[in-house]
Amino acid sequence: MQTAQLSSNAEEQLHRNQLLLKMAGRAARLGGWTFAVESQTLVWSDEICEIHDRPAGYQPALDEGIGYYLPEYRDAITRTVERCLSEGAPFDFEAELTTATQRRIWVRAVGEAMRDTGGQIIGFQGALQDITGLRLHELERHALATKLSATLQNMSDAFFTLDRDWHITFVNEEMTRTVNRRREDLLHKRLWDVFPGMENSLFHKSFQRAVETGKVATEVGFYEPLGKWFELRSHPTEDGVAVYFQDVTQKRRDDEQLRLLQACVERMNDIIVITDAEAVGGLWPRVLYVNQAFERHTGYRPHEIIGKTPRILQGPRTQRDVLDRIRASLKRWEPVREEILNYTKSGEEIWLELDIVPIADAAGRYTHWISIERNITERKRAAEALRQKDNLLKVGGRVGKIGGWTAVPSVNAVEWSDEIYLMLDWPRASPPTLGEFLSVFSSESRASFKAALDACVARGTSFDREFQITTCAGELKWVRVAAEPALAEGGRVNSVHGALQDTTSMKQVEERLREQAALLDKAQDAIWVLNLDGTVAFWNRSAERIYGWTAEEARRRSARELLFNNPNVYDRCQQTVMEEGEWVGEIEHKTQDGRHLLLVSRWTLVRDEAGQPRSILAINTDVTHQKLLEQQFLRAQRMESIGTLAGGIAHDLNNVLAPIMMSIELLKDSLPNPDDQAVLKTIEVSARRGADMIRQVLSFARGVEGKRHEVRIRDVLRDLDQILRETISKNISIVSTVAPDLWQVQADPTQLQQVLMNLCVNARDSMPNGGRIAISAENMTVDAHYAAMNIESRVGAYVKMEVEDNGAGIPPDIQDRVFDPFFTTKPVGEGTGLGLATTLAIVKSHGGFVRLYSEVDKGTRFRIYLPANPDATSTQSGDAKPAVPRGNGELIMVVDDEAAIRQVTRQTLEAYGYRVIVASNGAEAVALYAQDIQGIDLVLTDMMMPVMDGPATIQALRQINPLVKLIGASGISQNGKVARASGLGLDHFLPKPYTAEVMLRLIDTVLKG
């Protein structure tokens, strides 16, 4: 019972399972089949019958079942069935068949062999599924994938995909072109291996952001290896990231250019206005855009004009005819150029020059108007002012009897202004030719005027001269003619413009004034007349002689600046004259070359017919020489008195010292004790020092005498060097430099040694903490150039000796007094004030002279010049001395504040073949050099000048031209400003005073260097 029940339940469960399988097979279009070898029967399930459009229970033969497949599959299926039956090989294939109703479907067949208990193959069984729907879906998906791939391959953007390990899984054609790589070089490679520098870049971070956020990430950046800008859009995918990117390098350039153009338009000084093409109401188009210049020039802000028409700028004086022409051109779509009077927001008149052009689209349809508007208000005002000025010139020409003319010699033509017609009494009905114009000049003036006119045409040289003419009425007149060339293209003179003024009346006045001036020129006093503003109106011949400026140079210049070192003196004199009518007194003036003059001056206020002040007359008597003679006479009297006193004292002191000196020699033999001998030595030294002092007093008081013979300076310096090294402290170094072929001098060697010793002792005393004394000697030939700069010298051969130190220096205010007797800056008891006075007296007695150069805290240099005998030099070389080099037209700039030095240097250089320009200070030199930087070959500059000194001048010239050739000249060779100039690049130095030969040889060396 229980067993039956279980069996019943199992059958029921099996039935349900079969129903479920049947339902599942129907839903999946899946059925089963079997084939028995022994019975050769093929059994289909109902689902397979339905797939083949056969009724349920249909039992086909095996060949019939295979025959449903399309012919191209049958052979393969037959072989598959045979292998399964013979070898037991399972199979699984997809193929296309035709059902009983001729429907073509795709099926999947799966089968395996059936075996008996002995393992023999007795048939096979399997399943068949209708996969037509799946197959169609797969085909559609493949077609879609193919289409998508083709789309990605052909899209304009570069595209690639990455998996999560950053391998490139797909690239399209645009990417390979953009990065210039082959597809096989990119696919399945890590991104960093293909594109170095990509890791941790902005692009890498963009990829990561897309993967991490699941959102599209966009980035623009520069990829250095390719030198391009890229814009990337990273899209997250299931496998990694898909990246679209574009090369935006050109776009960025275009955008940048567009920004520049926009900025340019915005910042243009001209107004830019863009309007619609069509006019509103048939009048004016609506404004769409204005740049910043619109607000600057009109006062209207952009929002106040945009959307409105330009009618807002028009006002009561806006020209209606211009407005009509503009509207007519706009209707015809023609460009417009007009000048129009508009009004600003504040109501002020503004003149605008309009350039309006239509803008068309690609189809040729006009879409906008662009107007470029220039503010020409100032130009209009200037034109109006010029018109008024022309009217004034015409009136002035009639009043001043001045007319204009233009001549064209090539066609024998000339044009006159109305004033010339009136001036020459020429009939207006007969316009003149150039030949007729020449005929009005007198016979002597005609040739001169014709030559000047020809030179103006041929060489472009202007002229301004006076000529004599005869009018058509036969009247003789004087005229002033000024002319300038008019240049055509290419620089050729095609005509001449000029002015002609009737100067007959002025000529008569000048003649009368000339007669009066001739009388004043005969006066020995300097006479000049000043305008009330202080400028020179008259300057007589004696003023030219006394001051050095010609009348032309002095005229119209301020006497306050021209003549007075202290302008306050001029102010006081002028105030006194204006208040009291005259001023008389002694006054100091300066000359053109910088000398100071003492004059007795008498100033008188000159009044006109109405009694009003008109000018100041000054009569000046030069008493400089007279005062100098007085000073020299007083000085001679003083020196004579000192000499008389000194002579008497010396005589008495010699009488006192003579016994002492003689007794010392006697006592040396009678007192052998060393202590006594030391005392005697002290007495002897003191007595000799006293005797030397007496000799110094006598030297400057009575003159220097001594035995003179040919002396070798080298021997004197050698003996001096031994003495100095024994007497000068060790913290002072002594350097001696002597030329090998030094000339001999006619001198007293003891006195020369005294001169050098005095100078070295003074140098030592100026360096209490140690320093350096430099002693040198060399030959020097003084020429006319040098003698002109040093009035104590004479042309000829000299030996120059120098003693230079780097001590405390001598203040400028006492340098003129250091040679005075008894003047000293040393403490009481340490100096007599006789050393330099004696030195000067000895040098002068030898026919020489002394020069002093010093700068406080920098050092002092004394130069001793002694006449020499070149023929007496035993070591003189027999070789001929090289000729002094000459120039070849090189342009030299000479910069010196001393007028005499500038003049002599210019004359010397020009005599030796150079061209020369001069400047009186550094500022003037820099200005001249900047104007002709390529033409100036060398600059010779003084180092100590007013306004701008040598070092500052050198620095300024080096900034203009680092390769400028420079020579510095100064009396101090190793100290102060010359040393600073050396730090600025001054490689060549010329010590003052210098000879022409030394200067010319150095210039030649520098120019060839």
Secondary structure, 3 states (H helix, E strand, C coil): CHHHHHHHHHHHHHHHHHHHHHHHHHHHCEEEEEEECCCCEEEECHHHHHHCCCCCCCCCCHHHHHHCECHHHHHHHHHHHHHHHHHCCCEEEEEEEECCCCCEEEEEEEEEEEECCCCCEEEEEEEEEECHHHHHHHHHHHHHHHHHHHHHHHCCCEEEEEECCCEEEEECHHHHHHHCCCHHHCCCCEHHHHCCCCCCCHHHHHHHHHHHHCCCEEEEEEECCCCEEEEEEEEECCCEEEEEEEECHHHHHHHHHHHHHHHHHHHCCCEEEEEEEEEECCCEEEEEEECHHHHHHHCCCHHHHCCCCHHHHCCCCCCHHHHHHHHHHHHCCCCEEEEEEEECCCCCEEEEEEEEEEEECCCCCEEEEEEEEEECHHHHHHHHHHHHHHHHHHHHHHHHCEEEEEEEHHHCEEEECHHHHHHHCCCCCCCCEHHHHHHCECHHHHHHHHHHHHHHHHHCCCEEEEEEEECCCCCEEEEEEEEEEEECHHHCEEEEEEEEEECHHHHHHHHHHHHHHHHHHCCCCEEEEEECCCEEEEECHHHHHHHCCCHHHHECCEHHHHHCCCHHHHHHHHHHHHHHCEEEEEEEEECCCCCEEEEEEEEEEEECCCCCEEEEEEEEEECHHHHHHHHHHHHHHHHHHHHHHHHHHHHHHHHHHHHHHHHHHHHHHHCCCHHHHHHHHHHHHHHHHHHHHHHHHHHHHHCCCCCCEEEEHHHHHHHHHHHHHHHCCCCEEEEEEECCCCCEEEECHHHHHHHHHHHHHHHHHCCCCCEEEEEEEEEEEECHHHHHHCCCCCCEEEEEEEEEECCCCCCHHHCCCCCCCCCCCCCCCCCCCCHHHHHHHHHHHCCCEEEEEEECCCEEEEEEEEEEEHHHCCCCCCCCCCCCCCCCCCEEEEECCCHHHHHHHHHHHHHCCCEEEEECCHHHHHHHHHHCCCCCCEEEEECCCCCCCHHHHHHHHHHHCCCCCEEEEECCCCCHHHHHHHHCCCCCEEECCCCHHHHHHHHHHHHHC
